[in-house]
Amino acid sequence: MSGRVGDLSPRQAEALAQFRENLRDVLPSLPSQDDYFLLKWLRARCFDLPKSEAMLRKHVEVRKHMNADNIITWEAPEVIRKYMSGGMCGYDREGSPIWYEIIGPLDAKGLLFSASKQDLLKNKFRDCEVLRRECEQQSQKLGKKIEMVLMVYDCEGLGLKHLWKPAVDTYGELLTMFEENYPESLKRLFIVKAPKIFPVAYNLVKHFLSEDTRKKVVVLGSNWKEVLQKYIDPEQIPVEYGGTLTDPDGDPKCPSKINYGGDVPQHYYVRDQLAQQYEHTVVVNRGSSHQVEYEILFPGCVLRWQFKSEGADVGFGVYLKTKIGERQRAGEMTEVYPNQRYNSHMVPEDGSFTCSTPGIYVLRFDNTYSYLHAKKVSYSVEVLLPDAASAQQIQKLGDKLSEVALNHSP
């Protein structure tokens, strides 16, 4: 049995009755008290009563903390309103609201330098409440239960800048908040215009998603506009995405409903760095360098690093070894990320590089130019692997007219 209203086994029906009884003290503070709402929490925890109850009670506390009943009237800081991309636009053929996420123009670093993480989380919680209330209104309008949202992720322009660790960590918190507070609310999630780096990005965030959510993620091929129209009437799709919908002034992107983000101007910045923790600290002696080696077994992996120096600048570059098993000088290796000096004593550095070929990659901290001073360098380096399933599927898609569900284990 699906565990939905009208399709409950005797055991599930009994669990629902007991769940309602156990929650009598908090029912009045919930946004809905009907069976549809309560069953979402039971399905999310496979009808395990203690786990479902703990999940819902935690949600009640989060609602209090976020002042959820009044959050629609909360106005986010101007920088979030202007530069946080995404928006609700139109309904699918069954009446579910559609939410668009616009990834490419999103300036995650600019937002994190300009707004508090708490405000970013609160803004996303507000978006979720807007969608939940829209589902309620659609239910009343259509005379049938609408309780899920269709999402379209536009990944055009997804690049290395989006893999910045603080940004990925914050995005993980946003996904976790959605999973823990709005279970069983995602109908399906279409990925459109996915670039080659998508499998790496997806691998970084998929562990924040429940298995049920992952099954709903679908990567569309070059016929994505046709596929969207199978699920959404063209009149409900912006011209930008293959439909006929425009803003009242004729704008094909419907910016009155969907924010397309953009680079955050620096006058919004309230900080120029975020507190970082580093895994390693070394002293690079005067006139010398420090090399760190990483073996990359297959193409498409991404090296991601963060470092800071103390007292003065330090050089940094990435090289590919030409001989295995022995230390090589910089001049003997292939330079793949140009060596240059960074003022990392003033502002910590971060960066990433996509490894196009397998081999031994060397991250080299360079102090050969300093005749007087040793440099203390703190750094963290990670090798980001592509999600195997989505990498394989994107390769398969190429320009083929097809769609692929990312239905796989973690």
C-alpha positions, 0 to 999 in steps of 0.5 A: 500500500502506498501509505496515502489517503485511500490506500492504507493497509490496516497497519498503516491506518492504525499507525495514523490513528496512534500518530494523531493521538500521540500528537494531540498537544501540538496539533493546534500549532501545525499548519494542517491537521488532516490525514494528508499532512500527517501521512507525509511525516509517517511515509518519510520515516516508513511509518516508524512512529517514534521517528515520525513523531520526533521529526514532526515535533522538531518541525514544530520547534523550527516553525516557532523559531522561524515564526512560520505563521507570519514569515510570508510578511517577512522581508529579506535583506535587499541583497537576497531579494535582488540576487537570490535566484529562483521563483515560482511560475505556473502550474503543471497539468495536474495543478501543482505549482512549479518552482524554477532554480536558476543555478548559473548566474547565482553568485553564492560567494557574493551572497555569503559575503553580504548576508547572514546564513540565518537570513539565507535559510529563513528566505528559503524557509519562506519560499517553502511556506509560499509553495505550501500555501500555494498547494493549499490554494490550488487544492481549494480552487481545483477541488482535489488535493494538491500537496506536491511541487514540480521543480525545474533546475536550470543548470546552464552556467554551472561551473567551478565557482559553484563548488566553493566549499562554504557555498556547497555546505550552505546549500547542503543546509538548505536541502536538509532544511527542506527534507526535514521540514517539508517531507514528501513535497517534491513531485519531480525535479527536472535538471535541464541544460546540465553541463559536464561538471554536473555529476561532480556537483550532484555528488557533493549534495546528493547525500543531503537528499533522501532516497525518495527525493533522489528517485525524483531527480531526472536529467533531461537531454536536448529535448528538454523543452518537449519533455517539460510540455508533457508535464506542463501546458505551454501556456504555463511555461515561460517562453525562455523555457519553451512555452508561451508565457511572458510577463505583462510587458512581454518579457520572455523570461518572466522576471516578475516571477523568476529571479535570475540572480547575477553578480552581487556588487561589492558594496553589499559585502559585509565581510571579505572572508568566512571563518575556515578550518584547515586540515594541514599546516606546514612551514615552507622554508625560505628559498624552498617549496612544499608539494602535495600529491594527489592521484587522479584515477579518471577524468572529470574529477575536481581538485578543490583547495583552500589555503592561507599564509601567515605574515606574507604572501605565498606562491601556488600552482598545480602541476601534472607529474611527467615521471611517477615515483620521484619528486620533480621540480616545477620545471620538469612537470606540466603546469596545469594551473599557473603558479602565481603569488597570492596575498593569502595572508590578507584574504584566504585563497580558494580555488578548484581545477577539473582534471581532464586526464588521469595522473599524479597532480601536484599542488605546490606552495612556492616560497623559492622567491623569498631569501629571508622568510619562511612561510606558515601555510594552512591548507585543505585539499579535496578530490571531488568525484563525479557521481558515477550514475549521473556521469554515465547518464549525461554521457549517454544523453549527449545530444540524444533525445532522452531523459534519465532518472537518477534512481540509484543508491548513495 
